[in-house]
Amino acid sequence: MRKKVFFNLFGWYGVLAILVAYILLNLSFFEAKNIFYQLLNFTGALAIVFSSLRKRDYPPVVLNLIWALVAFGILIKIIFGLL
């Protein structure tokens, strides 16, 4: 039972992280090249992946794996000064 609650909370974190990142980007608090924006996207997408895998709900897994990979690639570019 505790595992189920943990994975549900993890999934909700993911949803909130991505929504907050999107809202803050559109309200001009962030730019797409902002490390915090990309961290919210990356961690949010991974949280949804883990939550969805637990439920064997594969479409969100595929979407959010791609989302996380894009965010990770941009994070690497930001960290190494390539953006």
C-alpha positions as CSV (number, residue, x, y, z in Angstrom):
1,M,0.0,0.0,0.0
2,R,2.8,2.5,0.8
3,K,4.5,1.7,-2.5
4,K,1.3,2.6,-4.3
5,V,1.0,5.9,-2.4
6,F,4.7,6.7,-3.1
7,F,4.4,6.1,-6.9
8,N,1.2,8.2,-7.0
9,L,2.9,11.0,-5.2
10,F,5.9,10.7,-7.6
11,G,3.5,10.9,-10.5
12,W,1.8,14.0,-9.1
13,Y,5.2,15.6,-8.6
14,G,6.0,15.0,-12.2
15,V,2.7,16.5,-13.4
16,L,3.1,19.6,-11.2
17,A,6.8,20.1,-12.1
18,I,6.1,20.1,-15.8
19,L,3.0,22.3,-15.4
20,V,4.9,24.8,-13.2
21,A,7.8,24.9,-15.7
22,Y,5.4,25.5,-18.6
23,I,3.4,28.2,-16.8
24,L,6.6,30.0,-15.7
25,L,8.0,29.9,-19.2
26,N,4.9,31.4,-20.6
27,L,4.8,34.1,-18.0
28,S,8.4,35.0,-18.9
29,F,9.9,34.0,-15.6
30,F,12.1,31.5,-17.4
31,E,13.7,31.2,-20.8
32,A,13.9,27.7,-22.4
33,K,17.7,27.9,-21.8
34,N,17.2,28.3,-18.1
35,I,18.7,25.4,-16.0
36,F,15.8,25.4,-13.5
37,Y,13.3,25.2,-16.3
38,Q,15.1,22.2,-17.8
39,L,15.5,20.6,-14.4
40,L,11.8,20.8,-13.7
41,N,11.1,19.2,-17.1
42,F,13.7,16.5,-16.7
43,T,12.7,15.5,-13.1
44,G,9.0,15.8,-13.8
45,A,9.2,13.6,-16.9
46,L,11.2,11.0,-15.1
47,A,8.7,11.0,-12.2
48,I,5.9,10.4,-14.6
49,V,7.9,7.6,-16.3
50,F,8.4,5.7,-13.0
51,S,4.8,6.2,-11.9
52,S,3.4,5.1,-15.3
53,L,5.8,2.0,-15.4
54,R,4.4,0.9,-12.1
55,K,0.9,1.0,-13.5
56,R,2.0,-0.6,-16.8
57,D,0.6,2.5,-18.7
58,Y,3.1,2.7,-21.6
59,P,2.0,5.7,-23.7
60,P,3.0,8.2,-20.9
61,V,6.2,6.3,-20.5
62,V,7.2,6.8,-24.1
63,L,6.1,10.4,-24.2
64,N,7.9,11.3,-21.0
65,L,11.1,9.3,-21.8
66,I,11.4,11.5,-24.9
67,W,10.6,14.6,-22.9
68,A,13.3,13.7,-20.3
69,L,15.9,12.9,-23.0
70,V,15.3,16.3,-24.7
71,A,15.5,18.1,-21.3
72,F,18.6,16.1,-20.4
73,G,20.3,17.0,-23.7
74,I,19.6,20.7,-23.2
75,L,20.8,20.5,-19.6
76,I,24.1,19.0,-20.8
77,K,24.5,21.9,-23.3
78,I,23.7,24.5,-20.6
79,I,26.2,22.9,-18.1
80,F,29.0,22.8,-20.7
81,G,28.2,26.3,-22.1
82,L,27.1,25.1,-25.5
83,L,23.9,27.1,-25.4
